[in-house]
């Protein structure tokens, strides 16, 4: 046995305690009104689903570098169920959406809650099955990985369209769904980059593997920075060229007013400029410290971007949000650390 028995059950009591604390913060005195919980959900569902998606994609393409990291990338699967429970808690604060004043066929409270809860549960079930088969190296893991990726794309698309875009109703973007699931994979690669770099000297060299594995991961981060840049420019170009009032007003608020203007440039720096220029030299792709730095920058960019999406449309109680984020970070770290023990 390589795991310490005392560590195995610790995650689940902590998950219950965290759920209780979040429920109190959202419903008790000085409650967060749902906006802090939404921010926490939008950020962490991207990271958790992205980690599992990276593992699934690597299984499909038989990537070698994933072997030493697969268990850690699959370990957050139970958090998908936790996220589903927190989403149902958000149902008590659904009035934060402006369309609640004029509900329609798609945007109405019952249908909103049902379709998102069902998709989250399906994604959790698909992730659970894929993780079990992948750990056993069962031949059926390929079909399970494909099934999870379909659920993952649908889940991230609903997060984009339902959870985020409808906050600024009637603003819309047909590329928003793709934007979100690409960023989820990007963030999953960033988590993999941090884990891989941290254990590089201890396990990768001991196993006789080469620096090419680290270079492969860094190259993926480099490539996704270009993909993200292309998606960002495509979305911006369409909105600028179309010049439609319901589309332009969303961008105008975020690129003309301070501090949103500065945060917008920071997002571009974190998602595109930093990974692109830091990984442009071939040598930097094999430096564990550089891979860790770029990965942290990408995750920081994801956090800032989620803040940029939500904060202009919602009041965000800073202290409540920080407490909820800290609780979820501890859960995520505990679960990943448990898989490494």
SEDREN-987406 format. One line per field, with one value per residue: residue number from 1; x, y, z of N, C-alpha, C in turn; residue in three letters. Coordinates in pm, whole numbers. Layout:
num <- NUM ...
n_X <- X ...
n_Y <- Y ...
n_Z <- Z ...
ca_X <- X ...
ca_Y <- Y ...
ca_Z <- Z ...
c_X <- X ...
c_Y <- Y ...
c_Z <- Z ...
residuo <- ALA ...
# end
This chain:
num <- 1 2 3 4 5 6 7 8 9 10 11 12 13 14 15 16 17 18 19 20 21 22 23 24 25 26 27 28 29 30 31 32 33 34 35 36 37 38 39 40 41 42 43 44 45 46 47 48 49 50 51 52 53 54 55 56 57 58 59 60 61 62 63 64 65 66 67 68 69 70 71 72 73 74 75 76 77 78 79 80 81 82 83 84 85 86 87 88 89 90 91 92 93 94 95 96 97 98 99 100 101 102 103 104 105 106 107 108 109 110 111 112 113 114 115 116 117 118 119 120 121 122 123 124 125 126 127 128 129 130 131 132 133 134 135 136 137 138 139 140 141 142 143 144 145 146 147 148 149 150 151 152 153 154 155 156 157 158 159 160 161 162 163 164 165 166 167 168 169 170 171 172 173 174 175 176 177 178 179 180 181 182 183 184 185 186 187 188 189 190 191 192 193 194 195 196 197 198 199 200 201 202 203 204 205 206 207 208 209 210 211 212 213 214 215 216 217 218 219 220 221 222 223 224 225 226 227 228 229 230 231 232 233 234 235 236 237 238 239 240 241 242 243 244 245 246 247 248 249 250 251 252 253 254 255 256 257 258 259 260 261 262 263 264 265 266 267 268 269 270 271 272 273 274 275 276 277 278 279 280 281 282 283 284 285 286 287 288 289 290 291 292 293 294 295 296 297 298 299 300 301 302 303 304 305 306 307 308 309 310 311 312 313 314 315 316 317 318 319 320 321 322 323 324 325 326 327 328 329 330 331 332 333 334 335 336 337 338 339 340 341
n_X <- 85 60 -64 -150 -357 -499 -538 -722 -1010 -1037 -1100 -1378 -1526 -1426 -1534 -1806 -1805 -1711 -1921 -2125 -2028 -2023 -2296 -2393 -2264 -2387 -2654 -2680 -2637 -2534 -2516 -2394 -2554 -2552 -2381 -2106 -2089 -2156 -1934 -1731 -1817 -1811 -1539 -1411 -1539 -1447 -1172 -1172 -1326 -1167 -918 -984 -1067 -827 -686 -854 -832 -560 -553 -692 -522 -298 -88 233 340 146 130 253 101 -166 -335 -346 -473 -718 -814 -981 -1245 -1465 -1527 -1688 -1946 -1982 -1978 -2215 -2404 -2359 -2440 -2716 -2773 -2734 -2970 -3146 -3078 -3138 -3252 -3065 -3019 -3098 -3300 -3493 -3693 -3844 -3927 -3867 -3908 -3670 -3499 -3592 -3671 -3732 -3663 -3403 -3265 -3314 -3210 -2937 -2860 -2907 -2724 -2482 -2485 -2480 -2231 -2069 -2125 -2025 -1756 -1687 -1716 -1533 -1292 -1268 -1240 -1013 -814 -791 -691 -861 -993 -1223 -1197 -1150 -1391 -1532 -1389 -1446 -1722 -1722 -1595 -1783 -1991 -1853 -1804 -2069 -2143 -1962 -2041 -2302 -2239 -2114 -2317 -2558 -2490 -2311 -2328 -2598 -2621 -2580 -2794 -2966 -2725 -2522 -2317 -2215 -1983 -1911 -1943 -1753 -1528 -1521 -1488 -1244 -1079 -1109 -974 -723 -671 -666 -436 -256 -268 -168 86 199 197 353 600 671 719 918 1208 1215 1062 1033 1295 1391 1242 1361 1278 1270 1361 1192 928 850 889 695 456 489 489 227 95 195 87 -189 -210 -190 -416 -615 -572 -648 -923 -1012 -955 -1115 -1374 -1381 -1342 -1574 -1776 -1691 -1698 -1967 -2100 -2333 -2575 -2657 -2446 -2210 -2224 -2149 -1871 -1779 -1814 -1619 -1375 -1332 -1390 -1232 -1166 -1181 -1081 -800 -789 -878 -666 -479 -575 -534 -257 -196 -314 -229 7 214 249 311 543 724 757 854 1135 1319 1460 1344 1123 1193 1251 1170 1097 1018 797 627 590 463 232 107 59 -128 -347 -395 -475 -714 -867 -880 -1015 -1267 -1356 -1373 -1579 -1800 -1807 -1868 -2140 -2252 -2274 -1999 -1927 -1632 -1493 -1651 -1640 -1363 -1333 -1494 -1360 -1112 -1183 -1263 -1025 -863 -995 -957 -674 -625 -745 -600 -345 -380 -393 -135 -3
n_Y <- -119 219 442 646 528 701 927 875 885 1154 1350 1343 1414 1676 1778 1780 1961 2191 2231 2289 2526 2696 2697 2828 3076 3170 3185 3276 3543 3848 3744 3611 3651 3487 3555 3530 3254 3170 3266 3111 2854 2877 2913 2684 2461 2469 2415 2157 1987 2027 1908 1633 1605 1647 1415 1225 1293 1244 968 889 961 826 944 965 1113 1143 930 923 1112 1060 954 1169 1366 1249 1233 1450 1377 1316 1575 1678 1590 1726 1988 1983 1966 2214 2376 2330 2452 2710 2753 2868 3127 3225 3451 3641 3658 3859 3788 3666 3840 3843 3576 3318 3062 2914 3040 3010 2952 2674 2507 2591 2508 2230 2131 2199 2070 1802 1769 1814 1595 1384 1431 1390 1116 1006 1078 935 668 662 719 495 282 367 362 91 18 -80 -195 -69 189 379 429 519 749 906 938 1083 1320 1424 1482 1664 1879 1960 2031 2243 2421 2485 2608 2833 2956 2952 3003 3221 3395 3464 3642 3893 3937 4091 4010 3812 3542 3323 3181 3145 2907 2725 2872 2845 2563 2516 2675 2532 2291 2403 2502 2260 2146 2329 2272 2012 2078 2206 1995 1804 1934 1969 1711 1627 1587 1393 1166 1141 1132 919 711 682 835 1091 1439 1513 1459 1658 1868 1809 1860 2132 2228 2178 2359 2593 2570 2579 2837 2981 2883 2980 3254 3279 3214 3419 3649 3597 3603 3867 4009 3947 4064 4332 4388 4336 4521 4540 4662 4504 4333 4485 4644 4485 4444 4708 4801 4653 4712 4980 5106 5159 4936 4739 4754 4733 4479 4327 4348 4220 3958 3882 3895 3687 3453 3443 3611 3569 3272 3229 3385 3317 3045 3035 3012 2712 2592 2672 2517 2286 2343 2292 2490 2705 2595 2558 2827 2942 2787 2862 3129 3102 2982 3189 3382 3267 3291 3573 3634 3510 3667 3906 3848 3822 4017 4289 4261 4175 4225 4146 3998 4033 3907 3681 3546 3490 3317 3099 3021 2952 2732 2550 2527 2401 2154 2057 2046 1864 1631 1583 1566 1342 1140 1129 1032
n_Z <- 0 -88 -6 270 520 694 545 352 415 475 286 227 469 482 249 311 526 395 214 396 509 285 224 451 425 197 261 517 767 616 359 43 -177 -396 -606 -542 -508 -766 -910 -795 -876 -1159 -1208 -1090 -1201 -1456 -1422 -1297 -1472 -1693 -1626 -1623 -1885 -2023 -1950 -2073 -2347 -2386 -2345 -2571 -2779 -2714 -2563 -2422 -2210 -2019 -1849 -1587 -1463 -1476 -1270 -1090 -1245 -1281 -1026 -927 -984 -795 -716 -911 -854 -616 -713 -854 -647 -525 -734 -732 -492 -575 -703 -524 -537 -782 -878 -936 -1203 -1483 -1665 -1517 -1464 -1688 -1800 -2045 -2299 -2304 -2117 -1821 -1477 -1380 -1605 -1654 -1418 -1422 -1671 -1651 -1413 -1483 -1695 -1559 -1382 -1566 -1682 -1458 -1411 -1652 -1627 -1398 -1482 -1695 -1556 -1388 -1574 -1710 -1514 -1476 -1714 -1906 -2218 -2293 -2220 -2414 -2555 -2335 -2276 -2501 -2466 -2225 -2313 -2493 -2311 -2156 -2336 -2381 -2119 -2057 -2254 -2173 -1931 -2032 -2197 -2041 -1763 -1765 -2002 -2007 -1801 -1897 -2060 -2333 -2458 -2678 -2801 -3042 -3035 -2778 -2630 -2742 -2678 -2400 -2354 -2473 -2315 -2079 -2131 -2172 -1913 -1775 -1886 -1783 -1508 -1522 -1611 -1386 -1197 -1329 -1358 -1089 -1000 -1164 -1139 -941 -1022 -1305 -1414 -1266 -1368 -1608 -1819 -2076 -2138 -2335 -2275 -2096 -2269 -2460 -2320 -2262 -2522 -2595 -2426 -2537 -2797 -2740 -2648 -2883 -3015 -2841 -2875 -3143 -3129 -2961 -3116 -3339 -3228 -3132 -3374 -3523 -3366 -3371 -3646 -3712 -3549 -3390 -3165 -2937 -2911 -2907 -2675 -2461 -2493 -2496 -2234 -2105 -2217 -2212 -1967 -1651 -1376 -1568 -1825 -1792 -1678 -1893 -2076 -1921 -1917 -2186 -2185 -2003 -2113 -2378 -2464 -2264 -2244 -2516 -2585 -2381 -2420 -2671 -2731 -2780 -2572 -2327 -2299 -2173 -1916 -1589 -1396 -1558 -1692 -1475 -1396 -1626 -1631 -1391 -1451 -1656 -1519 -1340 -1525 -1610 -1377 -1351 -1587 -1549 -1340 -1479 -1655 -1483 -1272 -1365 -1411 -1175 -817 -614 -325 -166 54 117 -124 -138 82 5 -228 -123 37 -164 -304 -114 -96 -358 -369 -163 -263 -500 -389 -229 -421 -499 -284
ca_X <- 0 138 -142 -167 -498 -564 -567 -824 -1145 -1036 -1157 -1524 -1571 -1394 -1629 -1931 -1782 -1704 -2058 -2199 -1979 -2070 -2441 -2413 -2220 -2480 -2790 -2679 -2622 -2436 -2503 -2331 -2651 -2536 -2279 -1977 -2099 -2150 -1795 -1658 -1858 -1766 -1395 -1366 -1589 -1355 -1047 -1195 -1361 -1053 -819 -1031 -1068 -689 -657 -931 -771 -431 -582 -736 -408 -188 22 317 373 35 133 284 9 -306 -410 -370 -570 -848 -854 -1089 -1378 -1571 -1562 -1797 -2071 -1987 -2016 -2359 -2477 -2348 -2524 -2854 -2782 -2747 -3109 -3215 -3035 -3148 -3303 -2956 -3021 -3197 -3411 -3596 -3802 -3922 -3887 -3909 -3912 -3539 -3452 -3688 -3608 -3736 -3588 -3262 -3210 -3323 -3117 -2799 -2837 -2899 -2597 -2375 -2488 -2435 -2087 -2009 -2134 -1931 -1621 -1668 -1696 -1405 -1181 -1256 -1187 -877 -723 -775 -642 -962 -1005 -1342 -1168 -1154 -1531 -1570 -1326 -1524 -1849 -1697 -1564 -1911 -2058 -1771 -1832 -2205 -2143 -1895 -2123 -2410 -2179 -2092 -2440 -2658 -2441 -2236 -2376 -2733 -2614 -2584 -2903 -2971 -2598 -2498 -2204 -2224 -1852 -1883 -1931 -1620 -1433 -1514 -1430 -1102 -1013 -1108 -861 -605 -647 -627 -295 -178 -257 -74 220 248 222 463 724 703 769 1007 1337 1199 1002 1054 1430 1406 1180 1437 1213 1352 1309 1092 795 824 878 564 354 511 448 80 59 228 -12 -320 -208 -219 -557 -696 -559 -730 -1064 -1038 -957 -1232 -1492 -1373 -1357 -1714 -1852 -1650 -1743 -2112 -2138 -2471 -2581 -2667 -2316 -2104 -2232 -2076 -1729 -1751 -1802 -1502 -1249 -1322 -1397 -1134 -1044 -1206 -990 -671 -805 -890 -530 -411 -620 -461 -119 -184 -355 -162 141 312 286 367 680 812 785 903 1266 1308 1521 1258 1019 1242 1284 1055 1058 947 667 546 558 364 107 46 12 -251 -455 -424 -551 -850 -934 -908 -1117 -1397 -1391 -1409 -1709 -1910 -1808 -1943 -2285 -2298 -2193 -1924 -1873 -1494 -1454 -1725 -1584 -1230 -1351 -1545 -1253 -1010 -1236 -1258 -884 -815 -1052 -889 -536 -629 -778 -486 -235 -410 -363 12 53
ca_Y <- 0 342 551 643 507 813 1033 834 935 1294 1434 1348 1505 1813 1820 1812 2084 2301 2254 2355 2664 2771 2716 2932 3205 3215 3202 3333 3689 3902 3643 3655 3677 3394 3596 3470 3111 3155 3287 2991 2744 2899 2892 2549 2359 2475 2347 2015 1917 2036 1806 1501 1609 1628 1272 1153 1319 1174 826 869 976 746 1031 898 1194 1143 809 950 1214 1026 941 1302 1437 1185 1237 1544 1333 1337 1717 1708 1572 1838 2106 1969 2001 2359 2439 2325 2558 2835 2768 2956 3264 3236 3583 3728 3669 3960 3729 3620 3937 3818 3440 3269 2916 2858 3102 3013 2889 2527 2446 2625 2421 2088 2093 2208 1964 1675 1765 1798 1457 1298 1452 1319 972 972 1090 825 545 673 711 356 200 411 313 -53 0 -158 -154 16 325 469 471 597 880 980 974 1193 1443 1478 1542 1779 1990 2006 2095 2372 2509 2536 2703 2956 3019 2967 3059 3346 3485 3514 3750 4017 3925 3996 3990 3673 3508 3181 3119 3143 2769 2676 2950 2791 2428 2527 2724 2425 2203 2484 2504 2125 2134 2409 2192 1905 2137 2227 1864 1738 2003 1946 1575 1596 1530 1278 1048 1127 1086 788 614 674 908 1199 1574 1534 1455 1793 1952 1783 1931 2276 2257 2183 2489 2691 2558 2625 2983 3027 2852 3076 3383 3276 3221 3553 3745 3567 3654 4013 4059 3935 4165 4464 4406 4340 4648 4533 4719 4403 4267 4582 4700 4396 4472 4848 4813 4582 4760 5126 5149 5105 4859 4627 4766 4678 4334 4268 4334 4121 3827 3856 3868 3557 3342 3440 3669 3504 3138 3232 3438 3244 2912 3046 2944 2567 2551 2699 2413 2175 2394 2273 2616 2785 2531 2592 2969 2964 2722 2949 3249 3064 2968 3324 3446 3212 3353 3713 3639 3481 3788 4005 3809 3829 4132 4406 4235 4134 4262 4028 4015 3984 3816 3556 3479 3438 3202 2987 2978 2885 2600 2461 2503 2300 2026 2016 2010 1741 1517 1558 1519 1205 1049 1120 973
ca_Z <- 0 -94 52 415 544 759 448 256 440 515 181 229 576 444 147 380 602 299 165 502 522 168 239 552 370 93 313 651 776 524 254 -82 -283 -507 -702 -505 -538 -911 -948 -753 -962 -1296 -1215 -1055 -1293 -1570 -1387 -1268 -1596 -1784 -1588 -1667 -2031 -2069 -1937 -2175 -2478 -2391 -2364 -2709 -2872 -2659 -2523 -2324 -2094 -1924 -1767 -1447 -1410 -1501 -1146 -1033 -1327 -1262 -885 -891 -1030 -694 -706 -1006 -780 -522 -791 -884 -525 -509 -836 -683 -392 -650 -743 -430 -566 -927 -915 -976 -1349 -1525 -1740 -1425 -1469 -1809 -1837 -2175 -2312 -2270 -1993 -1710 -1362 -1374 -1714 -1630 -1313 -1460 -1778 -1603 -1314 -1556 -1769 -1461 -1334 -1676 -1692 -1344 -1437 -1760 -1573 -1303 -1559 -1768 -1462 -1342 -1684 -1743 -1410 -1496 -1851 -1978 -2358 -2308 -2176 -2530 -2575 -2217 -2291 -2601 -2402 -2132 -2386 -2542 -2196 -2117 -2429 -2353 -1988 -2066 -2337 -2089 -1839 -2108 -2244 -1935 -1638 -1781 -2105 -1979 -1704 -1973 -2156 -2445 -2529 -2714 -2888 -3079 -3012 -2635 -2584 -2782 -2600 -2264 -2340 -2507 -2195 -1979 -2166 -2147 -1769 -1738 -1923 -1689 -1384 -1554 -1618 -1250 -1136 -1400 -1324 -948 -978 -1277 -1099 -851 -1082 -1447 -1441 -1204 -1457 -1732 -1927 -2127 -2130 -2440 -2217 -2048 -2388 -2522 -2244 -2285 -2659 -2593 -2369 -2641 -2904 -2695 -2640 -3018 -3040 -2766 -2942 -3264 -3090 -2908 -3227 -3422 -3159 -3130 -3510 -3563 -3293 -3421 -3785 -3713 -3488 -3344 -3029 -2830 -2899 -2880 -2541 -2370 -2505 -2463 -2089 -2055 -2276 -2202 -1828 -1558 -1403 -1660 -1940 -1753 -1661 -2026 -2129 -1839 -1965 -2311 -2147 -1935 -2199 -2509 -2476 -2176 -2291 -2651 -2590 -2290 -2475 -2809 -2739 -2760 -2446 -2211 -2289 -2091 -1783 -1499 -1335 -1657 -1713 -1357 -1403 -1731 -1590 -1290 -1521 -1728 -1420 -1294 -1631 -1605 -1262 -1384 -1692 -1489 -1268 -1580 -1709 -1387 -1181 -1414 -1411 -1043 -700 -570 -189 -177 162 101 -241 -105 171 -75 -319 -41 70 -280 -334 -20 -138 -481 -334 -82 -348 -588 -304 -186 -531 -511 -163
c_X <- 89 63 -151 -314 -568 -602 -687 -962 -1152 -1108 -1308 -1580 -1543 -1491 -1762 -1918 -1780 -1842 -2141 -2158 -2029 -2219 -2470 -2377 -2321 -2620 -2796 -2667 -2510 -2410 -2448 -2427 -2637 -2424 -2143 -1977 -2091 -2007 -1711 -1689 -1801 -1616 -1358 -1421 -1504 -1230 -1068 -1228 -1245 -945 -858 -1033 -928 -650 -728 -871 -640 -449 -620 -619 -285 -66 102 338 265 46 154 187 -137 -388 -442 -474 -710 -901 -965 -1230 -1487 -1614 -1671 -1933 -2090 -2030 -2165 -2445 -2475 -2431 -2671 -2876 -2798 -2890 -3189 -3182 -3049 -3198 -3192 -2949 -3129 -3316 -3520 -3716 -3893 -3882 -3944 -3909 -3781 -3491 -3567 -3633 -3615 -3649 -3439 -3199 -3207 -3218 -2971 -2767 -2822 -2766 -2479 -2369 -2440 -2283 -2014 -2011 -2037 -1788 -1589 -1639 -1562 -1287 -1158 -1193 -1044 -776 -694 -716 -733 -975 -1124 -1318 -1174 -1295 -1579 -1511 -1403 -1656 -1829 -1672 -1689 -1985 -1985 -1799 -1971 -2211 -2079 -1973 -2239 -2358 -2161 -2222 -2538 -2605 -2383 -2302 -2512 -2735 -2623 -2687 -2950 -2840 -2579 -2375 -2210 -2093 -1822 -1866 -1795 -1511 -1413 -1450 -1285 -1023 -1008 -993 -729 -570 -607 -481 -206 -161 -158 69 280 284 343 597 767 763 872 1135 1320 1153 1032 1193 1454 1350 1253 1373 1294 1283 1200 950 755 808 744 454 366 467 295 32 84 124 -149 -324 -239 -366 -647 -692 -643 -879 -1101 -1050 -1079 -1359 -1495 -1399 -1503 -1799 -1819 -1706 -1895 -2168 -2285 -2478 -2581 -2536 -2209 -2105 -2155 -1927 -1694 -1729 -1671 -1370 -1234 -1319 -1288 -1208 -1062 -1113 -855 -678 -816 -752 -451 -449 -546 -315 -103 -214 -275 -16 245 347 355 513 774 847 833 1043 1251 1357 1427 1150 1064 1285 1163 1005 978 808 573 499 448 229 33 -10 -120 -369 -493 -506 -695 -930 -974 -1018 -1256 -1447 -1439 -1546 -1823 -1920 -1883 -2094 -2341 -2214 -2125 -1866 -1734 -1461 -1523 -1669 -1449 -1240 -1399 -1436 -1144 -1056 -1227 -1114 -826 -868 -979 -747 -531 -654 -662 -367 -255 -374 -213 74 86
c_Y <- 125 459 535 632 627 924 1000 891 1085 1383 1451 1429 1651 1866 1858 1942 2204 2334 2328 2501 2751 2798 2825 3069 3260 3243 3270 3485 3739 3811 3702 3679 3588 3430 3535 3320 3085 3169 3164 2873 2757 2875 2745 2440 2355 2394 2196 1937 1920 1933 1669 1495 1589 1480 1191 1171 1244 1023 797 874 900 831 965 979 1189 1031 839 1048 1173 1019 1076 1380 1377 1200 1337 1500 1352 1482 1756 1690 1685 1966 2102 2009 2152 2432 2439 2428 2695 2860 2858 3103 3296 3374 3682 3746 3767 3902 3671 3715 3915 3682 3400 3117 2852 2911 3117 2924 2736 2461 2472 2529 2275 2052 2099 2100 1828 1663 1747 1655 1359 1310 1382 1169 927 978 974 694 548 655 566 268 238 362 165 -86 -94 -105 -61 160 425 520 554 737 967 1027 1090 1324 1506 1548 1668 1901 2048 2083 2233 2471 2567 2635 2838 3028 3050 3045 3199 3441 3544 3621 3887 4010 4065 3980 3842 3661 3359 3108 3098 3002 2710 2744 2889 2653 2424 2577 2618 2328 2274 2484 2366 2098 2213 2336 2078 1957 2159 2094 1796 1802 1977 1808 1534 1525 1400 1153 1031 1075 947 679 604 749 1033 1334 1600 1532 1594 1888 1932 1862 2082 2316 2263 2315 2601 2690 2608 2777 3043 3001 2950 3213 3390 3287 3361 3654 3724 3623 3806 4071 4057 4042 4306 4489 4416 4469 4652 4580 4615 4325 4364 4629 4616 4428 4613 4866 4756 4629 4911 5174 5083 5050 4748 4632 4703 4526 4263 4248 4230 3979 3788 3824 3727 3440 3331 3486 3595 3363 3141 3275 3364 3106 2916 2986 2795 2525 2568 2592 2295 2221 2379 2402 2703 2727 2563 2737 2996 2905 2807 3076 3218 3050 3103 3401 3397 3276 3498 3723 3608 3601 3895 3975 3846 3961 4254 4387 4208 4199 4136 4054 3951 3880 3681 3476 3416 3315 3079 2932 2904 2745 2503 2430 2396 2161 1972 1970 1881 1619 1482 1506 1378 1104 1032 1047 826
c_Z <- 0 -35 202 448 606 663 362 289 465 414 197 347 543 339 212 459 509 244 270 518 407 179 342 498 270 146 449 650 685 406 125 -196 -404 -602 -670 -534 -688 -962 -914 -843 -1102 -1310 -1196 -1145 -1419 -1541 -1370 -1395 -1695 -1754 -1641 -1819 -2088 -2061 -2045 -2313 -2492 -2406 -2509 -2807 -2825 -2625 -2410 -2196 -1985 -1822 -1619 -1382 -1414 -1372 -1084 -1112 -1314 -1120 -853 -932 -923 -681 -805 -939 -679 -592 -828 -765 -503 -613 -792 -573 -458 -694 -651 -455 -714 -971 -949 -1128 -1392 -1599 -1648 -1422 -1588 -1866 -1973 -2178 -2270 -2135 -1895 -1599 -1362 -1481 -1699 -1530 -1357 -1563 -1732 -1502 -1383 -1629 -1673 -1408 -1441 -1692 -1578 -1366 -1544 -1710 -1479 -1377 -1633 -1674 -1416 -1450 -1718 -1641 -1427 -1633 -1931 -2121 -2381 -2266 -2291 -2553 -2456 -2224 -2390 -2541 -2304 -2206 -2446 -2428 -2150 -2206 -2402 -2221 -1995 -2152 -2258 -1984 -1909 -2139 -2131 -1814 -1654 -1880 -2073 -1870 -1772 -2084 -2200 -2522 -2561 -2803 -2915 -3055 -2864 -2581 -2616 -2702 -2462 -2261 -2386 -2386 -2085 -2006 -2138 -1998 -1718 -1771 -1828 -1556 -1406 -1558 -1480 -1185 -1198 -1362 -1181 -923 -1083 -1232 -1021 -923 -1230 -1479 -1382 -1295 -1590 -1847 -1959 -2111 -2234 -2384 -2166 -2166 -2457 -2452 -2264 -2425 -2670 -2534 -2468 -2752 -2864 -2676 -2777 -3053 -2968 -2832 -3068 -3233 -3040 -3022 -3315 -3359 -3161 -3269 -3555 -3495 -3345 -3561 -3792 -3656 -3448 -3199 -2919 -2813 -2853 -2734 -2439 -2372 -2461 -2313 -2039 -2116 -2270 -2057 -1745 -1435 -1505 -1781 -1909 -1735 -1795 -2088 -2051 -1882 -2093 -2281 -2090 -2028 -2328 -2502 -2392 -2222 -2427 -2648 -2496 -2342 -2620 -2825 -2707 -2621 -2327 -2193 -2203 -1952 -1691 -1436 -1431 -1685 -1597 -1363 -1506 -1692 -1485 -1353 -1593 -1632 -1360 -1397 -1635 -1492 -1294 -1489 -1638 -1408 -1364 -1641 -1613 -1311 -1237 -1408 -1272 -933 -649 -431 -180 -71 149 -16 -210 -14 94 -167 -242 -3 -46 -318 -242 -56 -260 -450 -255 -169 -441 -507 -255 -294 -548 -395 -181
residuo <- UNK UNK UNK UNK UNK UNK UNK UNK UNK UNK UNK UNK UNK UNK UNK UNK UNK UNK UNK UNK UNK UNK UNK UNK UNK UNK UNK UNK UNK UNK UNK UNK UNK UNK UNK UNK UNK UNK UNK UNK UNK UNK UNK UNK UNK UNK UNK UNK UNK UNK UNK UNK UNK UNK UNK UNK UNK UNK UNK UNK UNK UNK UNK UNK UNK UNK UNK UNK UNK UNK UNK UNK UNK UNK UNK UNK UNK UNK UNK UNK UNK UNK UNK UNK UNK UNK UNK UNK UNK UNK UNK UNK UNK UNK UNK UNK UNK UNK UNK UNK UNK UNK UNK UNK UNK UNK UNK UNK UNK UNK UNK UNK UNK UNK UNK UNK UNK UNK UNK UNK UNK UNK UNK UNK UNK UNK UNK UNK UNK UNK UNK UNK UNK UNK UNK UNK UNK UNK UNK UNK UNK UNK UNK UNK UNK UNK UNK UNK UNK UNK UNK UNK UNK UNK UNK UNK UNK UNK UNK UNK UNK UNK UNK UNK UNK UNK UNK UNK UNK UNK UNK UNK UNK UNK UNK UNK UNK UNK UNK UNK UNK UNK UNK UNK UNK UNK UNK UNK UNK UNK UNK UNK UNK UNK UNK UNK UNK UNK UNK UNK UNK UNK UNK UNK UNK UNK UNK UNK UNK UNK UNK UNK UNK UNK UNK UNK UNK UNK UNK UNK UNK UNK UNK UNK UNK UNK UNK UNK UNK UNK UNK UNK UNK UNK UNK UNK UNK UNK UNK UNK UNK UNK UNK UNK UNK UNK UNK UNK UNK UNK UNK UNK UNK UNK UNK UNK UNK UNK UNK UNK UNK UNK UNK UNK UNK UNK UNK UNK UNK UNK UNK UNK UNK UNK UNK UNK UNK UNK UNK UNK UNK UNK UNK UNK UNK UNK UNK UNK UNK UNK UNK UNK UNK UNK UNK UNK UNK UNK UNK UNK UNK UNK UNK UNK UNK UNK UNK UNK UNK UNK UNK UNK UNK UNK UNK UNK UNK UNK UNK UNK UNK UNK UNK UNK UNK UNK UNK UNK UNK UNK UNK UNK UNK UNK UNK UNK UNK UNK UNK UNK UNK
# end
